């Protein structure tokens, strides 16, 4: 145990199992620890650093906004936040933005707004349809929507109806909506913590039809799939869905806490002063970084460069699946959100993660046996080849018969 591990255990509550490295700085697509070791970062702070680390646009925004003001509360007009809200709406669907500090707070705001809609315009309806094994946050309201027993455990549960549906089970979705009369359906276009499971086109099409015909709110959680991670600014834009409500966070803040919701025309008139709020959001500094992220994605071409890099990564992974069918069950996801579903035990996959750490490559494990990749959109072909070659060699050396 190194000194940083000892101090961490002594002074910080153990709510996370941390990797045994202390980070000193980040450069490009790499993290550098306090001993000077470099690590290729393939999960970017859990889908946050879409531009990698210390991107010039982020550093410029930090300096420029840092010289102006860091916090003013939400009682004043906030030009960086107003500009960011306008750009989010113009690049998604007509509506209005509420800013929060995190993904879980975005979910809390969504719950409140859905409740307001039920009381004013959705009478006769109640409750929210969510997907089995979905993840929408850990605060008590968000926890009611998160359908992972290891996460919600026996914490107090708020009293509003939740209807759980198996992902991609069209018949069950139809049955629940016909019998329960829910107010909203909330889905992740690709379940992240649930094992990187994309929702099928048929499921999403059915969801959209149900929402239109039965006067149900169509809600998408893009906290992890947003900010170009799947090849478009938001993943829903590759489907036929027309959201009434969209949740965002993670990548939008350029590395600083920022989240929020986009409320479409059915919802944007419901919140009034005092209905919801927070001291810090929208942080002028986080909003300035959010604008820098959009500058790079939308105006400097990173969305297209990221799509090209993702295509190369997928080609390499598909070849590995074909070469090692006894180890790799499937490759799922989209763009730079990838789950390598394995046929090995949780212990073996955790060992792989730790062995890759020693080789200077950071990968994440979710759903116990899924190697989750959430790389920066700035990933290069050379870095992709380094990872793919390392995975090929590891499988051949450790898992071959």
Secondary structure, 3 states (H helix, E strand, C coil): CCHHHHHHHHHCCCCCCCCCCCEEEEEECEEEECCCCEEEECCHHHHCCCCCECCHHHHHHHHHHHCCCCCCCCCCCCHHHHHHHHHHHHCCCCCEEEEECCHHHHHHHHHHHHHHHHHHCCCCCCCEEEECCCCCCCCHHHHHHCCCHHHHCCCCCCCCCEEEECCCCHHHHHHHHHHHCCCEEEECCEECCCCCEECCHHHHHHHHHHHHHHCCEEEEECCCCCCCCCCCCCHHHHCCCCCCEEEECHHHHCCCCCEEEEECCCCCCCCCCCCCCCCCCCCHHHHHHHHHHHHHHHHCCHHHHHHHHHHHHHHHHHHHHHHCCCCEEEEEEECCEEEEEECCCHHHHHHHHHHHHHCCEECEEECCCEEEECCCCCCCHHHHHHHHHHHHHHHHHHHCC
